[in-house]
Amino acid sequence: MFKNCKRCGGVFNSVTLHICNECSNSEKDQYNKVKEYLEKNPGLNLIQLSKATGVKADIILRYIKEDRFEY
């Protein structure tokens, strides 16, 4: 089944996923960057964390809402 990626809009073949492999890999990389930076630098606020990692604040907020890590 062909779908449009909810992140980039590209077409990909999937039955269960909502984003393409490229976006999925990018998502994993961004998550790991935020997680590792936060582990080494606890106590940062959202804006500081976003600026330090280059990951947009709304993406970090989504990770928090998905309970991927405590902030």
Legacy VTK file of the C-alpha trace (Angstrom):
# vtk DataFile Version 3.0
C-alpha trace
ASCII
DATASET POLYDATA
POINTS 71 float
0.000 0.000 0.000
1.420 3.383 -0.963
1.138 6.270 1.485
2.310 9.836 1.766
4.797 10.449 4.557
3.296 12.620 7.287
6.641 14.401 7.728
8.049 15.038 4.245
5.066 14.273 2.014
7.001 11.739 -0.033
5.386 8.549 -1.288
6.453 5.239 0.246
5.215 1.675 0.463
3.959 0.634 3.902
1.065 -1.049 5.642
1.704 0.099 9.214
4.095 3.074 9.196
3.013 6.691 8.826
6.420 8.094 7.903
8.981 6.972 5.340
12.264 5.261 6.244
14.288 8.430 5.635
12.126 10.457 8.029
12.115 7.584 10.516
15.920 7.474 10.515
16.097 11.259 10.880
13.635 11.071 13.774
15.788 8.462 15.530
18.922 10.566 15.028
17.258 13.689 16.434
15.871 11.782 19.416
19.263 10.260 20.211
20.946 13.668 19.933
18.462 15.225 22.375
18.583 12.290 24.787
22.394 12.162 24.899
22.739 15.929 25.283
20.158 16.039 28.058
21.868 13.180 29.905
25.178 15.094 29.840
23.602 18.487 30.543
20.645 18.076 32.907
18.580 21.062 33.928
18.338 22.782 30.553
15.108 24.442 29.571
13.401 23.627 26.281
14.845 26.584 24.369
18.393 25.885 25.547
18.061 22.221 24.609
16.681 23.085 21.197
19.462 25.594 20.457
22.182 23.243 21.683
21.008 20.241 19.652
19.514 21.953 16.613
16.284 19.991 17.113
13.145 22.139 16.913
11.354 22.769 20.207
8.053 21.361 18.899
9.774 18.067 18.093
11.260 17.896 21.595
7.814 18.623 23.049
6.384 15.752 20.995
9.013 13.413 22.471
7.985 14.535 25.960
4.275 14.021 25.204
5.060 10.538 23.852
6.834 9.758 27.170
10.091 8.981 25.388
11.979 10.599 28.240
11.248 12.723 31.275
12.093 16.369 31.020
LINES 1 72
71 0 1 2 3 4 5 6 7 8 9 10 11 12 13 14 15 16 17 18 19 20 21 22 23 24 25 26 27 28 29 30 31 32 33 34 35 36 37 38 39 40 41 42 43 44 45 46 47 48 49 50 51 52 53 54 55 56 57 58 59 60 61 62 63 64 65 66 67 68 69 70
